[in-house]
Amino acid sequence: MSILLEVKNVSKTFKTGSSEVLVLKNVSFDVQESEAICLLGASGSGKSTLLQIMGTLDRPTSGEVVFDSLNLIDMDDDSLSRFRNEKMGFVFQFHHLIHELTALENVILPCLLVGEDRAEAEKKAQNWFEYLGIQDRMLHYPDQLSGGELQRVSIARALIKNPSILLADEPTGNLDSENSKKVQQLFFQLQKQLGLTLIVVTHDIEFARQFSKVYRVQDGHVLLESQRLT
């Protein structure tokens, strides 16, 4: 496997009034193509901030993020927005679906925003709904869906542009135990069947144990676990 994403000496400082908080401290590691990695840490450890920087949703105070030899930090906001739309998919703890739109309309929105044909976008979306087992929920609105269904719709939205990387921030944190297990299994199924690069942030040890590579985020540092969690 080749290196797809490189985090190089990334630091992040937040200003709170007259003081500064150093959240990430010279973090460096690589992500291989088609690899599944977990960023594990307690609340407030900096793991979500790191994921947002890796996904170009935030910029580091210093350091670089390189995607397939392209330095993302050098790109302007418009270029980054286009890059994210084409190369990255995001799933969050809270689904962030638009309640006034149907599930289908939510999923095709990333395509419509860049001028894709609506009929083609709907055809792609239907394939994802069928793959995820929620094809009978396409015309339902978010408030008509269960928690597990909402998260599957958000996963379909993340995948509609066939991204190279799927980034997920506490994707099972708002689900009951049964739906949590189903969504966890789905992520690994997607990663293996589609060859996706998967990066998941969690504080759930049981979820983290399913990954062959776990980075523990603590006190602004990122350490690779020397062996698989048991």
C-alpha positions as CSV (number, residue, x, y, z in Angstrom):
1,M,0.0,0.0,0.0
2,S,1.1,3.6,-0.7
3,I,0.8,6.6,1.6
4,L,-2.4,8.5,0.9
5,L,-2.5,11.1,3.7
6,E,0.4,12.5,5.7
7,V,0.1,14.6,8.9
8,K,3.4,16.5,9.4
9,N,4.3,18.3,12.7
10,V,0.7,19.5,13.1
11,S,0.0,21.8,16.1
12,K,-3.3,23.6,16.9
13,T,-3.8,26.4,19.4
14,F,-7.1,27.9,20.4
15,K,-7.4,31.3,21.9
16,T,-9.8,31.7,24.9
17,G,-9.9,35.3,25.9
18,S,-6.4,36.4,26.8
19,S,-5.0,32.9,27.1
20,E,-4.1,30.1,24.5
21,V,-4.8,26.4,24.7
22,L,-2.4,24.1,22.8
23,V,-4.7,21.2,21.7
24,L,-2.3,19.4,19.3
25,K,1.5,19.3,19.7
26,N,3.6,18.5,16.7
27,V,1.5,15.5,15.6
28,S,3.0,13.4,12.8
29,F,1.8,10.1,11.2
30,D,0.8,8.6,7.9
31,V,-2.3,6.9,6.6
32,Q,-2.0,4.2,4.0
33,E,-4.3,3.8,1.1
34,S,-7.3,1.5,1.9
35,E,-6.3,1.4,5.5
36,A,-8.7,1.6,8.5
37,I,-7.4,3.5,11.5
38,C,-8.9,4.6,14.8
39,L,-8.2,7.8,16.7
40,L,-9.0,6.9,20.3
41,G,-9.2,9.4,23.2
42,A,-11.3,10.9,25.9
43,S,-13.5,13.8,25.4
44,G,-11.4,17.0,25.0
45,S,-8.3,15.1,24.0
46,G,-8.0,16.8,20.6
47,K,-9.1,13.8,18.5
48,S,-12.0,15.6,16.8
49,T,-9.8,18.6,16.2
50,L,-7.3,16.4,14.5
51,L,-9.9,14.7,12.3
52,Q,-11.2,18.1,11.2
53,I,-7.7,19.2,10.3
54,M,-7.1,16.0,8.4
55,G,-10.4,16.6,6.6
56,T,-9.6,20.2,5.8
57,L,-12.6,21.5,7.9
58,D,-10.1,23.3,10.0
59,R,-6.5,24.6,9.5
60,P,-3.6,23.8,11.9
61,T,-1.7,26.6,13.6
62,S,1.4,25.1,12.2
63,G,2.4,22.0,10.2
64,E,1.2,20.3,7.0
65,V,-1.4,17.9,5.8
66,V,-0.5,16.2,2.5
67,F,-2.9,14.2,0.4
68,D,-1.3,12.1,-2.4
69,S,1.7,14.6,-2.6
70,L,-0.7,17.6,-2.6
71,N,-0.1,20.0,0.4
72,L,-3.7,20.9,1.4
73,I,-2.6,23.7,3.7
74,D,-1.4,25.7,0.7
75,M,-4.8,25.6,-0.9
76,D,-7.4,28.5,-0.6
77,D,-10.8,27.9,0.9
78,D,-12.6,27.5,-2.5
79,S,-10.1,25.0,-3.7
80,L,-10.3,23.1,-0.4
81,S,-14.1,23.0,-0.7
82,R,-13.9,21.4,-4.2
83,F,-11.3,19.0,-2.9
84,R,-13.4,17.9,0.0
85,N,-16.5,17.4,-2.2
86,E,-14.5,15.1,-4.6
87,K,-12.2,13.2,-2.3
88,M,-13.6,13.1,1.2
89,G,-16.8,11.9,2.9
90,F,-17.8,12.8,6.4
91,V,-20.0,11.1,9.0
92,F,-20.7,12.7,12.3
93,Q,-22.2,11.7,15.6
94,F,-25.2,13.9,14.8
95,H,-26.3,13.3,11.3
96,H,-26.7,17.0,10.2
97,L,-29.4,16.2,7.7
98,I,-31.7,19.0,6.5
99,H,-35.1,18.3,8.1
100,E,-37.0,20.1,5.2
101,L,-35.6,17.7,2.7
102,T,-36.3,14.0,2.1
103,A,-33.6,11.4,2.7
104,L,-33.1,11.2,-1.0
105,E,-32.8,15.0,-1.4
106,N,-30.3,15.1,1.5
107,V,-28.1,12.4,-0.1
108,I,-28.0,14.0,-3.6
109,L,-27.3,17.5,-2.3
110,P,-23.5,17.3,-2.6
111,C,-24.0,16.4,-6.3
112,L,-26.4,19.2,-7.0
113,L,-24.1,21.8,-5.4
114,V,-21.5,21.1,-8.0
115,G,-24.0,21.1,-10.9
116,E,-24.4,17.4,-11.5
117,D,-27.5,16.2,-13.4
118,R,-30.3,15.5,-10.9
119,A,-31.5,12.3,-12.6
120,E,-28.0,10.9,-12.5
121,A,-27.5,11.9,-8.9
122,E,-30.8,10.2,-7.9
123,K,-29.7,7.0,-9.7
124,K,-26.5,6.9,-7.8
125,A,-28.3,7.7,-4.5
126,Q,-30.8,4.9,-5.1
127,N,-27.9,2.4,-5.5
128,W,-26.5,3.5,-2.1
129,F,-29.9,3.3,-0.5
130,E,-30.2,-0.3,-1.7
131,Y,-26.7,-1.1,-0.7
132,L,-27.4,0.2,2.8
133,G,-30.8,-1.6,3.1
134,I,-32.9,1.5,3.4
135,Q,-34.3,1.8,-0.1
136,D,-37.9,2.0,1.3
137,R,-37.0,5.1,3.3
138,M,-35.8,7.4,0.4
139,L,-38.8,9.6,0.4
140,H,-39.1,9.9,4.2
141,Y,-38.1,13.0,6.0
142,P,-35.5,12.9,8.8
143,D,-38.0,13.1,11.6
144,Q,-39.7,10.0,10.2
145,L,-36.5,7.9,10.5
146,S,-35.0,6.0,13.4
147,G,-31.5,6.8,14.7
148,G,-29.9,3.9,12.8
149,E,-31.7,4.9,9.6
150,L,-30.6,8.5,10.0
151,Q,-27.0,7.4,10.3
152,R,-27.3,5.2,7.2
153,V,-28.7,8.1,5.3
154,S,-25.7,10.3,6.4
155,I,-23.4,7.5,5.3
156,A,-25.1,7.4,1.9
157,R,-24.6,11.2,1.6
158,A,-20.9,10.8,2.5
159,L,-20.4,8.2,-0.2
160,I,-22.4,9.7,-3.0
161,K,-19.3,11.3,-4.6
162,N,-17.3,8.1,-4.3
163,P,-14.6,9.6,-2.0
164,S,-11.1,8.2,-1.4
165,I,-11.4,8.7,2.4
166,L,-14.3,8.3,4.7
167,L,-13.8,10.3,8.0
168,A,-16.2,9.6,10.9
169,D,-16.4,11.5,14.2
170,E,-18.0,9.4,16.9
171,P,-20.4,7.9,14.3
172,T,-22.0,5.5,16.8
173,G,-22.0,7.9,19.8
174,N,-25.7,8.8,19.5
175,L,-27.0,5.2,18.8
176,D,-28.3,2.4,21.0
177,S,-26.1,-0.6,21.4
178,E,-27.9,-2.7,18.7
179,N,-27.7,0.0,16.1
180,S,-24.2,0.9,17.2
181,K,-23.0,-2.6,16.4
182,K,-24.7,-2.6,13.0
183,V,-23.2,0.7,12.0
184,Q,-19.7,-0.4,13.2
185,Q,-20.0,-3.6,11.0
186,L,-21.2,-1.5,8.1
187,F,-18.1,0.8,8.3
188,F,-15.7,-2.2,8.0
189,Q,-17.8,-3.7,5.3
190,L,-17.6,-0.5,3.3
191,Q,-13.9,-0.3,3.9
192,K,-13.2,-3.8,2.7
193,Q,-15.6,-4.0,-0.2
194,L,-14.9,-0.5,-1.6
195,G,-11.3,-0.2,-0.8
196,L,-12.0,3.0,1.2
197,T,-9.5,4.6,3.5
198,L,-11.3,4.8,6.8
199,I,-10.5,7.1,9.7
200,V,-12.7,6.9,12.7
201,V,-12.7,9.0,15.9
202,T,-14.1,7.4,19.0
203,H,-13.9,7.1,22.8
204,D,-15.5,3.6,22.6
205,I,-12.9,1.0,23.5
206,E,-15.0,-1.8,22.1
207,F,-15.2,-0.1,18.8
208,A,-11.5,0.7,18.8
209,R,-10.7,-3.0,19.4
210,Q,-11.9,-3.9,16.0
211,F,-9.2,-1.8,14.3
212,S,-5.8,-3.3,13.5
213,K,-4.2,0.2,13.9
214,V,-5.2,2.5,16.8
215,Y,-3.7,5.9,17.5
216,R,-4.3,7.1,21.1
217,V,-4.8,10.9,21.4
218,Q,-3.8,12.2,24.8
219,D,-2.6,15.6,26.0
220,G,-2.2,16.8,22.5
221,H,0.0,13.9,21.5
222,V,-0.8,11.0,19.2
223,L,0.8,7.6,20.0
224,L,0.4,4.5,17.9
225,E,-0.6,1.5,20.0
226,S,2.2,-1.0,19.9
227,Q,-0.3,-3.9,19.5
228,R,-3.9,-4.4,18.8
229,L,-6.2,-3.5,21.7
230,T,-7.5,-6.5,23.7
